[in-house]
Amino acid sequence: MTLADVAFDVPLDHPFSYRVPSGWTLAVGQRVAAPLGRAERVGVVVGLRDGDAAGLKPLTRVLDPAPVLDAGGLALAGWIAEQSLSSLGGTLAALLPPARSAGARSGDAIRSQEPSRTGHPRFKSASPSDTEPGESPKPDVLIGMGRERRLLERVAAATAAALVIVPDVEAAGRWAQRLDKHGPVARLDSGVDDATRAGAWAALTAGDARLAVGTRSALLGPLPAGATLALVDEHEAAHKPPGPPRLHSRDVVLERAARAGLDAVLTSATPSVETWWRADSGRARLVTGEPAPWPDIQLADTRGILRREPLTPGLARTVREALAAGRRALLLVSRLTSALACDECGAVVRCPECDVALAYTRAARTLTCRVCGRQTPLPETCPGCRGRRLSPFGWNAERVEHAVRRRFPRARVARYDPDATRGAKAERQRAEAAAAEIVIGTRGALRLFGPASLGVAGFVSPDHFLRLPDFRAGERLFSLLWAAAERVLPGGGLVVQSQTPEHYVFAACARQDLGAFYRQEMKFRGELGYPPFRRLAIVTVTAPAAAETRRLGDEVAAALASATALTVYPPAPARRDRARRIVVKGHADLATRLAEALGDFRRPRPKSRGIIDVEVDPVEWPS
């Protein structure tokens, strides 16, 4: 009797076995419906074998007329699940298109072939997507002016297929329009309906579409050996959205290219430190273009000032000149004031062990390190200059808007925070900002402007970004500064108001010197053991009651501490003391070490209730 092993979207590591009804022809990589518990669930066939069917339930339906994944795709999905500590079924559910033909008859399925070396049956489909691992060239990282144009030209000139992965649905729509000039484009993202996505996947499989675009959900899209797999804006945190599998698209692109002999191309104005390190160590190739025209950058020292007005005289003058010339202005602010800094010298209060900003809790009047969990009372004086003006106070968008309207009463002014609003309100805000002469916004507001479209960009208080309790704070601010500079017209201005104007982030941007920033940033990370030199994971423990949460957190921390080659920090309160958070540092095998250490917790345990959430390689540090 033929048995099928099926992986479902459930938090379990193992597949479930079912009897294949007589007369069915089934292949690994097809989706099926089968009873699981008291309901019918959809899963993916990950193995076929002969065996005793006694006590096994039969499959009820075949949902795909042909496999949606080949053996190589299943192996890659298994690697993604292992590296993100997700289930294989959950990984497949997140990275596959909707079923194209629910209720398809058995005759629509294709016949499985001989077993592969991985133990899964090998199958043959009409697409060129069956690939053997091959020698792949070093990934190219396109930086500098015209990087997206150069990627488009490269994709258009290639004879093999190309899949372009972008950070979000809006970008997918733009890239689909660009690629459409060079042939039919298969859209694999949620910006189109389910039937269109499923049809696009099938068209790519059949070779009817050479070009495809999608977001993270398209990472397993069928491609032949020698195809181009591109990742646009590889540094964007949006390439690792919430939900399983929590693995950055960059890691999947590089792994897939190495396994299947694909041509990997990444683009970025400011590559992630991980990607720059990879190029610096000879494992990727930086492909530079012409330097972009750079604005006049002014660094205004605001130590001891900006307590009553958000704009220095220099920034106010630059905005006035831009308005007089018929140009637009963008004033960037932060909604984050979660750390303390000295108003006199600009120093940020940092953890002495981890060198990240200590998180300020107003209610408890304490400072906490989000890495090692150290808690300290509020200092009375600055540890640097001994000044007594330590404050989390800052200029938010609403206060800046009020001051700007008072200073420029005839200008059209709008506030825009696209990450904080949704629906009709967000559309109204966007329309107002698009028509405004002065826009006050958070970092998401930059998406409103194209290259060289601003007369001036001003950073009201960028020190807030440096005060974030996150070791990536400098990298994020540098990326934001660079993106703003690229959006300023030649002859325009970029004004940075800072209490630490000598910081290497500002100096590197002012000189338009990527290398200067990465040298300093990699030195900092190497000395303190942050990525890319070591890997990080955040283990979050929750339980129904506070006492259970503390007990389970201590048990998890003890299990992790007993593992070799892991640095485990003590459990720290999180989510207003409703959870315990444990930060773990390790090496390249961190995911494997974590899985081994937490093995007992992944199995049912008597008298134990709680949830253990593990995120490997976090890109957004939780608050």
ZAZAMI-213432 format. One line per field, with one value per residue (C-alpha): residue number from 0; x, y, z. Coordinates in nm, 4 decimals. Layout:
! residues N
seq: [NUM_...]
u: [X_...]
v: [Y_...]
w: [Z_...]
! end
This chain:
! residues 623
seq: [0_1_2_3_4_5_6_7_8_9_10_11_12_13_14_15_16_17_18_19_20_21_22_23_24_25_26_27_28_29_30_31_32_33_34_35_36_37_38_39_40_41_42_43_44_45_46_47_48_49_50_51_52_53_54_55_56_57_58_59_60_61_62_63_64_65_66_67_68_69_70_71_72_73_74_75_76_77_78_79_80_81_82_83_84_85_86_87_88_89_90_91_92_93_94_95_96_97_98_99_100_101_102_103_104_105_106_107_108_109_110_111_112_113_114_115_116_117_118_119_120_121_122_123_124_125_126_127_128_129_130_131_132_133_134_135_136_137_138_139_140_141_142_143_144_145_146_147_148_149_150_151_152_153_154_155_156_157_158_159_160_161_162_163_164_165_166_167_168_169_170_171_172_173_174_175_176_177_178_179_180_181_182_183_184_185_186_187_188_189_190_191_192_193_194_195_196_197_198_199_200_201_202_203_204_205_206_207_208_209_210_211_212_213_214_215_216_217_218_219_220_221_222_223_224_225_226_227_228_229_230_231_232_233_234_235_236_237_238_239_240_241_242_243_244_245_246_247_248_249_250_251_252_253_254_255_256_257_258_259_260_261_262_263_264_265_266_267_268_269_270_271_272_273_274_275_276_277_278_279_280_281_282_283_284_285_286_287_288_289_290_291_292_293_294_295_296_297_298_299_300_301_302_303_304_305_306_307_308_309_310_311_312_313_314_315_316_317_318_319_320_321_322_323_324_325_326_327_328_329_330_331_332_333_334_335_336_337_338_339_340_341_342_343_344_345_346_347_348_349_350_351_352_353_354_355_356_357_358_359_360_361_362_363_364_365_366_367_368_369_370_371_372_373_374_375_376_377_378_379_380_381_382_383_384_385_386_387_388_389_390_391_392_393_394_395_396_397_398_399_400_401_402_403_404_405_406_407_408_409_410_411_412_413_414_415_416_417_418_419_420_421_422_423_424_425_426_427_428_429_430_431_432_433_434_435_436_437_438_439_440_441_442_443_444_445_446_447_448_449_450_451_452_453_454_455_456_457_458_459_460_461_462_463_464_465_466_467_468_469_470_471_472_473_474_475_476_477_478_479_480_481_482_483_484_485_486_487_488_489_490_491_492_493_494_495_496_497_498_499_500_501_502_503_504_505_506_507_508_509_510_511_512_513_514_515_516_517_518_519_520_521_522_523_524_525_526_527_528_529_530_531_532_533_534_535_536_537_538_539_540_541_542_543_544_545_546_547_548_549_550_551_552_553_554_555_556_557_558_559_560_561_562_563_564_565_566_567_568_569_570_571_572_573_574_575_576_577_578_579_580_581_582_583_584_585_586_587_588_589_590_591_592_593_594_595_596_597_598_599_600_601_602_603_604_605_606_607_608_609_610_611_612_613_614_615_616_617_618_619_620_621_622]
u: [0.0000_0.1303_0.1586_0.1997_0.3822_0.2123_0.3396_0.0711_0.0806_0.1022_0.3810_0.5137_0.8371_0.7133_0.4826_0.1686_0.1196_-0.1897_-0.3101_-0.3146_-0.6503_-0.6326_-0.6009_-0.4501_-0.1321_0.0442_0.3788_0.5913_0.5342_0.1590_-0.0885_-0.3623_-0.6499_-0.6641_-0.8347_-0.6309_-0.7982_-1.1618_-1.1140_-0.9903_-0.6556_-0.4401_-0.0834_0.2048_0.3161_0.6817_0.7307_0.5816_0.6604_0.5234_0.4115_0.1413_-0.1684_-0.3393_-0.5000_-0.4142_-0.6792_-0.6988_-0.6266_-0.9482_-0.8536_-0.5676_-0.5523_-0.2753_-0.2834_0.0980_0.3639_0.4268_0.7753_1.0492_1.2921_1.5316_1.2569_1.1500_1.5082_1.5428_1.2161_1.3537_1.6665_1.4550_1.2493_1.5618_1.7307_1.4197_1.3068_0.9742_0.7806_0.8218_0.4459_0.4298_0.7204_0.5572_0.2225_0.3886_0.5948_0.3562_0.0792_-0.2891_-0.3983_-0.4829_-0.7287_-0.9075_-1.0772_-0.8643_-0.9060_-0.6297_-0.5695_-0.4589_-0.1618_0.1693_0.3443_0.6264_0.9655_1.2571_1.3635_1.6245_1.9298_1.7331_1.4862_1.2048_1.0728_1.2048_0.9424_0.9381_0.7159_0.6714_0.8863_1.2623_1.2548_1.4180_1.7703_2.0713_2.3014_2.5599_2.8466_2.7094_2.9032_2.9565_2.6474_2.6685_2.5702_2.4704_2.5330_2.5565_2.3458_2.1208_2.1402_1.7786_1.8163_2.1274_1.9375_1.6525_1.8945_2.0636_1.7356_1.6123_1.9342_1.9388_1.7996_1.7117_1.4267_1.4462_1.2665_1.2817_1.2062_1.1007_1.0251_0.6521_0.3450_0.3719_0.7232_0.6001_0.3508_0.6180_0.8586_0.5862_0.5279_0.9011_0.9463_0.6323_0.8174_1.0401_0.7816_0.4949_0.5417_0.4209_0.3166_0.3590_0.2667_-0.0537_-0.1123_-0.3049_-0.5874_-0.5307_-0.6256_-0.3788_-0.0987_-0.1657_-0.1784_0.1449_0.3231_0.1972_0.3033_0.6524_0.6681_0.5610_0.8027_0.5195_0.6580_1.0273_0.9975_0.8456_0.8202_0.7080_0.7646_0.8964_0.6181_0.7743_1.1147_1.0446_0.9129_1.0215_1.3436_1.5806_1.9547_2.1283_1.8288_1.8632_1.7363_1.7366_1.6701_1.5852_1.6843_1.8370_1.8945_1.5220_1.3746_1.0555_1.2335_1.1801_0.8151_0.6402_0.5219_0.6913_0.9320_1.1249_1.4277_1.5496_1.4909_1.8598_1.9633_1.7211_1.8281_2.1971_2.1349_1.9120_2.1567_2.4414_2.2366_2.0835_2.3435_2.1475_2.2821_2.2128_2.1945_2.1274_2.0670_2.1028_2.1955_2.3413_2.3967_2.3341_2.6462_2.6119_2.6259_2.9128_3.1070_3.0401_3.1819_3.4738_3.5625_3.5522_3.2206_3.0283_3.1172_3.0347_2.9373_2.9498_2.7913_2.8554_2.8281_2.4923_2.4858_2.5209_2.3508_2.5214_2.5156_2.5117_2.5719_2.4199_2.5375_2.2279_2.3804_2.2010_1.9493_1.6289_1.4294_1.1695_1.2034_1.2550_1.4382_1.7816_1.8322_2.0269_1.7482_1.4797_1.6796_1.7322_1.3587_1.2733_1.5141_1.3698_1.0146_1.1215_1.2677_0.9435_1.0922_0.9586_1.0910_1.0833_1.1447_1.2136_1.1282_1.1182_0.8316_1.0834_1.2115_1.2878_1.6390_1.8104_2.0671_2.2463_2.1172_2.4534_2.7054_2.4745_2.6034_2.3597_2.3389_2.4570_2.5054_2.8693_2.8756_2.6831_2.7325_2.3691_2.1428_1.9650_1.5863_1.4088_1.0906_0.9045_0.6690_0.9375_1.2005_1.4634_1.7068_1.7220_1.9588_1.7595_2.0519_2.1867_1.8857_2.0845_1.8588_1.9851_1.8138_1.8059_2.1392_2.1372_2.4203_2.5593_2.8304_3.0321_3.0224_2.8468_2.5731_2.2322_2.0122_1.9329_1.6089_1.4026_1.2218_1.2101_1.0328_0.7553_0.5754_0.2799_0.4950_0.7153_0.4094_0.2726_0.6045_0.6439_0.2933_0.3689_0.6998_0.5718_0.2036_0.1536_0.3091_0.1066_0.2130_0.1206_0.2151_0.2732_0.3419_0.2520_0.3555_0.1110_-0.2099_-0.4188_-0.7184_-0.8978_-0.7032_-0.3743_-0.4939_-0.6073_-0.2728_-0.0854_-0.2891_-0.2326_0.1407_0.1659_0.0253_0.2169_0.5176_0.6525_0.6055_0.6797_0.7118_0.8756_1.1162_0.8300_0.7517_1.0615_0.8693_0.6602_0.9558_1.1597_1.5282_1.6258_1.2759_1.3335_1.4762_1.5746_1.5620_1.6041_1.6596_1.5080_1.6556_1.8237_1.9920_1.6737_1.7664_2.1086_1.9406_1.7421_1.8262_1.9418_2.2925_2.1728_2.0819_2.3791_2.3159_1.9497_2.0281_2.3006_2.0600_1.7977_2.0423_2.1715_1.8200_1.7255_2.0397_1.9568_1.6150_1.7507_1.7932_2.1442_2.2125_1.9649_2.0477_2.0456_2.0506_2.1234_2.0559_2.2426_2.3850_2.6612_2.7549_3.0985_2.9453_3.0907_2.7420_2.7063_3.0664_3.0480_2.7222_2.8552_3.1597_2.9467_3.1813_3.0211_3.3487_3.4132_3.0852_3.1247_3.4809_3.3675_3.0489_3.2234_3.4884_3.2140_3.0315_3.3440_3.4620_3.1288_3.0307_2.7321_2.6273_2.7788_3.0576_2.8194_2.4554_2.1788_1.8476_1.5680_1.3754_1.0479_0.8587_0.4964_0.2566_-0.0952_0.0295_0.3280_0.4673_0.4470_0.6164_0.9080_0.9424_0.9287_1.1706_1.4200_1.3850_1.4417_1.7428_1.8935_1.8468_2.0104_2.2981_2.3746_2.4375_2.7893_2.9075_2.6164_2.6290_2.3032_2.1936_1.9586_1.5830_1.4605_1.1028_0.9255_0.5817_0.5119_0.6274_0.3903_0.6809_1.0452_1.2984_1.6307_1.9013_2.1367_2.4576_2.6144_2.8050_2.6998_2.5332_2.3156_1.9850_2.1015_2.2272_1.8996_1.6937_1.8996_1.8854_1.5087_1.4306_1.2539_1.0298_0.9187_0.7558_0.4370_0.5224_0.2880_0.1682_0.3428_0.1656_0.3288_0.4596_0.8249_0.8851_1.2290_1.3481_1.6905_1.8781_1.6248_1.6359_1.3878_1.4778_1.1558_1.0456]
v: [0.0000_0.3482_0.5874_0.9632_1.1763_1.5149_1.8352_2.0656_2.4229_2.3200_2.3815_2.0262_1.9050_1.5788_1.5040_1.2883_0.9617_0.8791_0.6070_0.6998_0.5829_0.3106_0.4429_0.7761_0.8921_1.1279_1.3053_1.4685_1.8446_1.8314_1.9702_1.7507_1.7720_1.5225_1.4826_1.6175_1.6140_1.7030_1.9061_1.8738_2.0496_2.1305_2.0009_1.9245_1.5747_1.5519_1.1762_0.8666_0.5110_0.1590_0.0421_-0.0965_0.1192_-0.0331_0.2383_0.5170_0.7496_0.8085_1.1345_1.3057_1.5340_1.6377_2.0162_2.0641_1.9136_1.8980_1.9461_2.3071_2.2219_1.9908_1.7993_2.0928_2.3299_2.0959_2.0642_2.4437_2.4753_2.2246_2.4372_2.7508_2.5706_2.4506_2.7920_2.9746_2.7027_2.6865_2.3787_2.2553_2.2739_2.6323_2.7284_2.5757_2.7392_3.0818_3.0409_2.8690_3.0240_2.9440_2.6067_2.6488_2.3700_2.2615_1.9289_1.8246_1.4654_1.2129_1.2020_1.5641_1.4777_1.3636_1.0421_1.0297_0.9118_0.7309_0.8426_1.1151_1.1130_1.3019_1.0164_1.2083_1.0782_1.2744_1.4045_1.5597_1.8538_2.0559_2.3369_2.3774_2.4080_2.0705_2.1811_2.0097_2.1923_2.3725_2.6096_2.9604_3.2824_3.5220_3.7343_4.0862_4.3796_4.6817_5.0111_5.3724_5.5741_5.3906_5.0566_4.9651_5.0705_4.8508_4.5571_4.6075_4.6159_4.3010_4.1143_4.2306_4.1236_3.7755_3.4813_3.2720_3.3380_3.6043_3.6443_3.9830_3.9871_4.3256_4.4413_4.5129_4.4925_4.8551_4.7916_4.4733_4.6774_4.9245_4.6485_4.4614_4.7740_4.8111_4.4477_4.4387_4.6309_4.3247_4.0458_3.8869_3.9204_3.6693_3.8414_3.6176_3.8660_3.9403_4.2564_4.0372_3.7936_3.4292_3.2951_3.5293_3.4290_3.0601_3.1083_3.3078_3.0282_2.7772_3.0016_3.0335_2.6578_2.5930_2.8494_3.0671_3.3618_3.4405_3.7297_3.7245_3.9582_3.9011_3.9604_3.7147_3.4660_3.4175_3.2961_2.9371_3.0367_2.7869_2.8789_2.6863_2.6641_2.9769_3.2010_3.5367_3.5725_3.9396_4.1054_4.4760_4.6936_4.3979_4.6065_4.6637_4.5147_4.4513_4.1509_3.9812_4.0498_3.9072_3.5498_3.2241_3.1514_3.4338_3.4339_3.7302_3.7048_3.7839_3.4618_3.2555_3.4174_3.3498_2.9924_2.9133_3.0633_2.8562_2.5340_2.5681_2.7545_3.0783_3.4252_3.6228_4.0025_4.2339_4.6077_4.8613_5.2250_5.1282_4.7509_4.5784_4.5347_4.1604_4.2089_4.4588_4.2146_3.9371_4.1536_4.2649_3.9002_3.8109_3.6220_3.8843_4.1482_4.5167_4.6649_5.0423_5.2975_5.6650_5.8558_6.0252_6.4059_6.4978_6.7849_7.0412_6.8781_7.1005_6.9600_7.1830_7.1331_7.1517_7.0832_7.2998_7.4384_7.3271_7.3200_7.5739_7.5683_7.2572_7.4371_7.5902_7.9193_7.7293_7.4785_7.7482_7.9549_7.6556_7.5740_7.9369_7.9400_7.6142_7.7496_8.0675_7.8580_7.6596_7.3450_7.1161_7.0446_6.7286_6.7469_6.4054_6.3301_6.0254_5.8958_5.7220_5.8703_5.5488_5.6321_5.9060_6.1528_6.4515_6.7850_6.9445_6.7109_6.4848_6.1598_5.8657_5.6542_5.3101_4.9638_4.9274_4.5641_4.5737_4.9378_4.9760_5.2540_5.1667_5.1617_5.4216_5.3190_5.6265_5.4402_5.2383_5.5126_5.2568_5.1948_4.8449_4.6833_4.4960_4.2582_4.1457_4.2478_4.4738_4.7152_5.0348_5.3297_5.6632_5.8424_6.1874_6.3129_6.2431_5.9746_6.1779_6.5469_6.5226_6.7501_6.7251_6.7689_6.4068_6.3805_6.1510_6.4596_6.5137_6.6765_6.4604_6.5228_6.7041_6.9570_7.0178_7.0739_7.3331_7.5213_7.5054_7.6408_7.9293_8.0069_7.9548_8.0559_8.0759_7.7401_7.4237_7.1985_6.8327_6.5661_6.2138_5.8979_5.6083_5.3412_5.4649_5.4958_5.2625_5.2739_5.5928_5.8071_5.6912_5.7691_6.1159_6.1828_6.0662_6.2911_6.5919_6.5203_6.4804_6.8307_6.9950_7.2242_7.1169_6.7598_6.6620_6.2872_5.9801_5.7648_5.6005_5.9399_5.9096_5.6654_5.9602_6.1164_5.9956_6.0638_6.4323_6.5611_6.7704_7.1158_7.0392_6.7511_6.8279_6.5959_6.7697_6.5426_6.2332_6.1562_5.9725_5.7070_5.6692_5.6403_5.3336_5.0331_4.8375_4.7575_4.8364_5.1963_5.3493_5.1391_5.2411_5.6105_5.5939_5.4278_5.6936_5.9821_5.8374_5.7792_6.1384_6.2736_6.0823_6.2509_6.6065_6.7963_6.8990_7.2299_7.1499_7.1010_6.8341_6.9776_6.7539_6.8950_6.6815_6.6861_6.4568_6.6088_6.4423_6.0906_5.8739_5.8168_6.1871_6.2285_5.9358_6.0613_6.4176_6.2851_6.0414_5.7672_5.4253_5.2595_5.5029_5.4102_5.0327_5.0333_5.1970_4.9908_4.6575_4.7522_4.8194_4.4954_4.2824_4.4037_4.3288_4.0125_4.1382_4.0200_3.9495_3.8217_3.6241_3.5344_3.6434_3.4948_3.6250_3.3654_3.5011_3.3023_3.3625_3.1709_3.2287_3.3640_3.5750_3.3073_3.0464_3.2857_3.3412_2.9688_2.8697_3.1505_3.0239_2.6672_2.7741_2.9880_2.6965_2.4616_2.7119_2.7753_2.4029_2.3987_2.4423_2.7410_2.9644_3.2900_3.3178_3.6359_3.6216_3.6362_3.9979_4.1208_4.2156_4.3265_4.5052_4.2030_3.9632_3.7804_3.6923_3.7618_3.5796_3.6958_3.4279_3.4691_3.1903_3.1079_2.9865_2.6772_2.8831_2.7471_2.3864_2.4559_2.6203_2.3327_2.0833_2.2843_2.3385_1.9859_1.8850_2.1923_2.1102_1.7907_1.7723_1.8178_1.7292_2.0167_2.2727_2.5543_2.8315_2.9520_2.9683_3.1928_3.1897_3.4429_3.3851_3.6812_3.9507_4.2682_4.4696_4.4764_4.4262_4.6959]
w: [0.0000_-0.0897_0.2029_0.1874_0.4434_0.4628_0.6270_0.7679_0.8931_1.2596_1.5159_1.4958_1.3403_1.1929_0.8967_0.9276_0.7417_0.5319_0.3021_-0.0683_-0.2121_-0.4736_-0.8299_-0.7301_-0.8966_-0.6612_-0.6498_-0.3857_-0.3883_-0.4481_-0.1988_-0.0639_0.1812_0.4654_0.8035_1.0950_1.4324_1.3799_1.0637_0.7088_0.6596_0.3569_0.3536_0.1201_0.0290_0.1374_0.0943_-0.0694_0.0400_0.0589_0.4008_0.6253_0.6047_0.9088_1.1197_0.8761_0.7367_0.3603_0.1855_0.0791_-0.2129_-0.4402_-0.4722_-0.7311_-1.0819_-1.0662_-0.7995_-0.7013_-0.5720_-0.6881_-0.4646_-0.4588_-0.3507_-0.0718_0.0474_0.0502_0.2429_0.4943_0.5371_0.5889_0.8542_1.0345_1.0324_1.1552_1.3993_1.2157_1.1142_0.7568_0.7037_0.8285_0.6056_0.2980_0.3758_0.3895_0.0720_-0.1699_-0.3815_-0.3248_-0.4604_-0.8286_-0.8812_-0.5654_-0.6055_-0.9023_-1.0050_-0.9603_-1.3326_-1.3201_-1.0974_-1.2390_-1.1694_-0.9169_-1.0316_-0.8715_-0.5213_-0.5005_-0.2796_-0.0159_0.0107_-0.1571_-0.4897_-0.7838_-1.0254_-1.3676_-1.4557_-1.7715_-1.6307_-1.6343_-1.2541_-1.1828_-1.1019_-0.9626_-0.7233_-0.9333_-0.9202_-0.8782_-0.9262_-0.6389_-0.5785_-0.7164_-0.4959_-0.7061_-0.5259_-0.6365_-0.8786_-1.1233_-0.9418_-1.0184_-1.3818_-1.4074_-1.2580_-1.5051_-1.7987_-1.6735_-1.6358_-1.9767_-2.1502_-1.9971_-2.1931_-1.8861_-1.6458_-1.3757_-1.0431_-0.8688_-0.4949_-0.3524_0.0041_-0.0284_-0.2488_-0.3607_-0.4934_-0.6634_-0.8612_-0.9744_-1.0781_-1.2647_-1.4754_-1.5460_-1.6411_-1.8539_-2.1271_-2.1739_-2.1792_-1.9856_-1.6089_-1.3510_-1.0267_-0.7250_-0.4503_-0.2600_-0.4648_-0.7099_-0.6383_-0.5462_-0.8878_-1.0590_-0.8203_-0.8738_-1.2506_-1.2444_-1.0555_-1.3121_-1.6028_-1.4581_-1.4097_-1.7688_-1.9097_-2.0414_-1.8417_-1.8279_-1.5841_-1.2370_-0.9419_-0.5855_-0.2178_0.0388_-0.0428_-0.3895_-0.2662_-0.3767_-0.7205_-0.9898_-1.1731_-1.4009_-1.3428_-1.4659_-1.3947_-1.2215_-0.8659_-0.7621_-0.4281_-0.4362_-0.1376_0.0441_0.3595_0.4198_0.7379_0.5362_0.3820_0.7182_0.8037_1.1117_1.0967_1.0035_0.8634_1.0279_0.8032_0.6015_0.2268_0.1723_0.3466_0.1392_-0.1890_-0.1216_-0.0074_-0.3049_-0.5528_-0.4083_-0.4158_-0.7610_-0.9660_-0.9907_-1.0632_-0.7433_-0.7679_-0.4731_-0.4833_-0.2057_-0.1543_0.1837_0.2048_0.5343_0.7457_0.6831_0.3063_0.3216_0.5411_0.2913_0.0108_0.2286_0.2914_-0.0806_-0.0841_-0.2809_-0.5376_-0.5004_-0.8383_-0.8124_-1.0398_-1.0762_-0.7459_-0.7106_-0.7085_-0.3423_-0.1621_0.0538_0.3998_0.7061_1.0555_1.3231_1.6819_1.9039_2.2444_2.4976_2.2455_2.0653_2.3875_2.2653_1.8867_1.6688_1.3856_1.4110_1.2212_0.9537_0.8870_0.8914_0.6398_0.4082_0.4139_0.3363_0.0393_-0.0949_-0.0766_-0.2519_-0.5344_-0.5687_-0.4161_-0.1481_0.2010_0.4133_0.7867_0.9388_1.3000_1.5240_1.7350_1.9603_2.2851_2.4747_2.5955_2.7924_2.6636_2.8078_2.6789_2.7552_2.5886_2.3806_2.5340_2.5371_2.8538_2.7429_2.8903_2.9988_2.8812_2.5521_2.4424_2.3337_2.4592_2.7822_2.7421_2.9545_3.1378_3.2591_3.4940_3.6711_3.6410_3.5455_3.2597_3.1113_2.8624_2.5983_2.5406_2.8785_3.0899_3.3252_3.5167_3.6764_3.8455_3.6673_3.7030_3.8574_3.6357_3.2893_3.3039_3.0543_3.1474_3.4872_3.3598_3.5242_3.2160_3.1262_2.9347_2.7078_2.5801_2.2051_1.9149_1.7752_1.4456_1.6001_1.7913_1.4875_1.2671_1.5095_1.5137_1.1336_1.0712_1.3033_1.1291_0.7687_0.7861_0.4075_0.3225_0.2659_0.5537_0.6120_0.8614_0.7264_0.9271_0.6935_0.9435_1.2098_1.0055_0.7928_0.5634_0.4641_0.7124_0.5634_0.2098_0.3173_0.4878_0.1804_-0.0516_0.1753_0.1947_-0.1838_-0.2294_0.0563_0.0266_0.3676_0.4869_0.8461_0.8637_1.0039_0.8051_0.6126_0.4592_0.2397_0.0199_-0.0955_-0.2783_-0.5735_-0.6400_-0.6665_-0.5895_-0.2748_-0.2274_0.1301_0.3754_0.7431_1.0387_1.3395_1.6068_1.4570_1.7901_1.8813_1.6277_1.7886_2.1278_2.0269_2.2471_1.9422_1.8199_1.4645_1.5568_1.3722_1.0617_1.0485_1.0849_0.8189_0.5767_0.6465_0.6006_0.2733_0.1402_0.2219_0.0538_-0.2672_-0.2751_-0.2649_-0.5910_-0.7016_-0.5319_-0.2539_0.1109_0.3798_0.7319_1.0308_1.3786_1.6306_1.9802_1.8514_1.5133_1.5254_1.5153_1.2373_1.0916_1.0096_0.8961_0.6495_0.4980_0.4656_0.2738_0.0701_0.1913_0.2384_0.3323_0.6174_0.7818_0.7451_0.8783_1.2010_1.2291_1.1749_1.4311_1.6882_1.6105_1.6021_1.9412_2.1107_1.9236_1.7253_1.3766_1.1322_1.3587_1.5793_1.5419_1.7796_1.8836_2.1042_2.3054_2.4462_2.7092_2.8094_3.0351_3.1734_3.5065_3.6078_3.8385_3.5623_3.3212_3.5597_3.6293_3.2624_3.1735_3.4311_3.3015_2.9413_3.0385_3.2292_2.9325_2.6992_2.9414_2.9515_2.5747_2.4455_2.2398_2.3423_2.5366_2.7302_2.9075_3.2093_3.1486_3.1453_3.1928_2.8718_2.7548_3.0830_3.2811_3.1017_2.9366_2.9847_2.7116_2.6791_2.4377_2.3061_2.1085_1.9042_1.5903_1.2446_1.3966_1.6338_1.5007_1.5449_1.8975_1.9930_1.8553_2.0551_2.3768_2.3521_2.2349_2.5584_2.5407_2.1863_2.3125_2.5257_2.8947_3.1817_3.4004_3.1837_3.0049_2.8134_2.4796_2.3796_2.0789_1.9143_1.6586_1.5067_1.3543_1.4545_1.2465_1.4533_1.8211_2.0231_2.2646]
! end
